[in-house]
Amino acid sequence: MKLVWCKFFSIMLAILLSVALLIMAIQSVAFSRDFFNYQFRNNNINGKLGVSDEALNKITEKLLGYIDGTYEDLDVSVTMHGRNVQVFNKKEKKHMADVKELFGAVDLLKIICLVSSLAMLLLVAAILKKEAVNILAKYVLIGLAIFICFLLVIFIWTMVDFSSFWTVFHKLAFSNDLWMLDPLTDRLIVMLPESVFAAAVTNIGIRFFTSMVIVAVACTGAIFTNKYIKKAKERFGN
């Protein structure tokens, strides 16, 4: 019975670790100034907003700094189309307050997943001792496969119809309709059009699957190393 529970804990460890790695990938893209600068150039956001590169960098820094807690508010003014204006209106500020809260909750979830993964790793190691490496490696791979299959479905959805995915995501993530912005009145949607988020999802996917491959290679290496050590001991014993 202990072995069954250890296999279950190993699979859960993999799933929790996968969630944490996914969140890290999201954070690495969401707070990447280089990513946004590239997307802004690629989508001609300067021209659409009527701002200089310096002004757009100022807005970006304020926006990302607000989400990560560097700034307490979203009050920022720049020159747009030749006149000085406050960039974000009340609706946009309320929506970004929701986004900031969401990022805070996700960061807490990441910490919980990492701590839980470590606890399960130590628990399985304590119970199985010498057999822990082999069981952990095998069943972590199973857990990774389960999570990747789930995410592949989501990823295919984003490739086929990103708009519907993005709409469903917002309906699940937010309890209001403040995310439904109007490009005629809300500069946030002009600055961050759907194409930018589609590129972000792709970048997140690449970073996440790269980390998953590293974990999978480590587990596979552990399995083969364990087999080699066992064979070596058998030969030495003989």
C-alpha positions in Angstrom: 0.0 0.0 0.0 2.9 2.3 0.8 4.2 1.8 -2.8 0.9 2.8 -4.3 0.8 6.0 -2.3 4.3 6.8 -3.2 3.5 6.3 -6.9 0.5 8.6 -6.5 2.6 11.2 -4.6 5.2 11.1 -7.4 2.6 11.8 -10.1 1.1 14.6 -8.0 4.7 16.0 -7.5 5.1 16.2 -11.2 1.8 17.9 -11.8 2.4 20.5 -9.0 5.9 21.1 -10.3 4.5 21.5 -13.8 2.0 24.1 -12.6 4.9 26.0 -10.9 7.0 25.8 -14.0 4.1 27.1 -16.1 3.6 30.0 -13.8 7.3 30.8 -13.9 7.1 30.8 -17.7 4.1 33.2 -17.6 5.9 35.5 -15.2 9.1 35.5 -17.3 7.2 36.7 -20.4 4.7 38.9 -18.6 7.5 41.0 -17.0 9.9 41.0 -19.9 10.5 44.5 -21.2 12.4 43.1 -24.2 9.4 41.0 -25.2 7.0 44.0 -25.1 9.4 46.3 -26.8 9.7 43.9 -29.7 6.0 43.4 -29.9 5.4 47.2 -29.8 7.8 47.7 -32.7 6.3 44.7 -34.6 2.7 46.0 -34.1 3.5 49.8 -34.6 2.1 50.7 -31.2 3.9 54.0 -31.2 2.1 55.1 -34.3 -1.3 53.9 -33.1 -0.9 55.6 -29.8 0.8 58.7 -31.2 3.7 58.5 -28.8 7.5 58.5 -28.9 9.7 55.5 -28.0 10.6 57.2 -24.7 6.9 57.8 -23.8 6.0 54.2 -24.7 8.8 52.9 -22.5 7.6 55.1 -19.7 4.0 53.7 -20.0 5.3 50.1 -20.2 7.5 50.5 -17.1 4.6 52.0 -15.2 2.2 49.3 -16.2 4.5 46.3 -15.5 5.8 48.1 -12.3 2.2 48.4 -11.1 1.5 44.7 -11.6 4.7 43.6 -9.8 4.2 46.0 -6.9 6.9 48.6 -7.7 4.2 51.3 -8.1 1.1 51.8 -6.1 -1.0 53.4 -8.9 -1.3 53.7 -12.7 -1.1 57.4 -12.9 1.1 58.3 -15.8 1.0 61.1 -18.3 2.8 61.4 -21.6 2.6 63.4 -24.8 0.1 61.8 -27.3 -0.5 63.3 -30.7 1.1 66.5 -29.5 -0.7 67.0 -26.2 -0.1 65.9 -22.6 -2.6 63.4 -21.4 -3.3 60.8 -18.6 -2.8 57.5 -20.3 -5.3 55.3 -18.5 -8.9 56.0 -17.6 -10.8 54.7 -14.6 -12.1 51.6 -16.2 -8.6 50.6 -17.3 -7.2 51.2 -13.8 -9.9 49.1 -12.3 -9.3 46.3 -14.7 -5.5 46.4 -14.1 -6.2 46.3 -10.3 -8.0 43.0 -11.0 -5.0 41.8 -13.1 -2.6 42.8 -10.3 -4.7 40.8 -7.8 -4.7 37.8 -10.2 -0.9 37.9 -10.6 -0.6 38.0 -6.8 -2.8 34.9 -6.4 -0.9 33.1 -9.1 2.4 33.9 -7.5 1.1 32.4 -4.2 -0.1 29.3 -6.1 3.4 28.9 -7.5 4.9 29.0 -4.0 2.4 26.5 -2.7 3.1 24.1 -5.6 6.8 24.3 -5.1 6.6 23.7 -1.3 4.1 20.8 -1.8 6.4 19.3 -4.5 9.3 19.4 -2.2 7.3 17.9 0.7 6.2 15.0 -1.6 9.7 14.4 -2.8 11.0 14.2 0.8 8.1 12.0 1.8 8.6 9.5 -1.0 12.4 9.5 -0.4 11.8 8.8 3.3 9.4 5.9 2.7 11.2 4.2 -0.2 14.8 5.1 0.6 17.0 3.3 -2.0 14.1 2.6 -4.3 12.9 6.2 -4.2 14.9 7.5 -7.2 13.6 4.8 -9.6 9.9 5.2 -8.5 10.1 9.0 -8.5 11.7 9.2 -11.9 9.2 6.8 -13.5 6.1 8.3 -12.1 7.2 11.9 -12.4 7.5 11.2 -16.1 3.9 9.9 -16.1 2.7 13.0 -14.2 4.6 15.2 -16.8 2.9 13.4 -19.6 -0.6 13.8 -18.1 0.0 17.6 -17.7 1.5 18.0 -21.1 -1.5 16.3 -22.7 -3.8 18.7 -21.0 -1.8 21.7 -22.1 -1.5 20.4 -25.6 -5.2 20.6 -25.9 -5.2 24.2 -24.7 -2.3 25.1 -27.0 -4.0 23.6 -30.1 -7.1 25.6 -29.1 -5.1 28.8 -29.0 -3.6 28.0 -32.5 -7.0 27.2 -34.0 -9.1 30.0 -32.4 -7.1 32.3 -30.1 -10.0 34.8 -29.8 -12.4 32.2 -28.3 -9.7 30.9 -25.9 -8.9 34.5 -24.8 -12.6 35.2 -24.2 -13.1 32.1 -22.1 -10.0 32.8 -20.1 -11.2 36.3 -19.2 -14.6 35.0 -18.2 -13.0 32.4 -15.9 -10.3 34.7 -14.5 -12.5 37.8 -13.8 -15.9 38.3 -12.2 -16.7 41.4 -14.1 -16.7 42.8 -17.7 -14.0 45.4 -17.2 -11.7 43.4 -19.5 -14.0 44.2 -22.4 -12.2 47.3 -23.5 -13.1 49.6 -26.4 -10.2 50.7 -28.7 -12.0 54.0 -29.3 -11.9 55.0 -25.6 -9.4 52.7 -23.9 -5.7 53.0 -24.8 -4.8 49.8 -23.0 -6.4 47.6 -25.7 -4.6 49.7 -28.4 -1.3 49.2 -26.5 -1.9 45.5 -25.9 -4.0 44.1 -28.8 -4.8 40.4 -29.1 -1.8 39.8 -31.4 0.5 40.7 -28.5 -1.1 38.3 -26.2 -1.1 35.5 -28.9 2.6 36.0 -29.2 3.0 36.0 -25.4 1.1 32.6 -25.2 3.4 31.2 -27.8 6.5 32.4 -25.9 5.2 31.0 -22.7 4.5 27.7 -24.4 8.1 27.5 -25.7 9.7 28.4 -22.3 7.4 26.0 -20.4 8.0 23.0 -22.7 11.7 23.7 -22.7 11.7 23.4 -18.9 9.5 20.3 -19.1 12.0 18.7 -21.5 14.8 19.4 -19.0 12.9 17.7 -16.2 12.0 14.8 -18.4 15.6 14.3 -19.5 16.7 14.4 -15.8 14.2 11.8 -14.9 15.2 9.6 -17.8 18.8 10.0 -16.9 18.1 9.0 -13.3 16.3 5.8 -14.5 19.2 4.7 -16.7 21.8 5.7 -14.1 19.9 3.6 -11.5 19.8 0.6 -13.8 23.5 1.0 -14.6 24.4 1.1 -10.9 22.3 -2.0 -10.2 24.0 -3.9 -13.0 27.4 -2.8 -11.7 26.6 -3.9 -8.2 25.4 -7.3 -9.5 28.6 -7.8 -11.5 30.7 -6.7 -8.6 28.8 -9.0 -6.3 29.3 -11.9 -8.7 
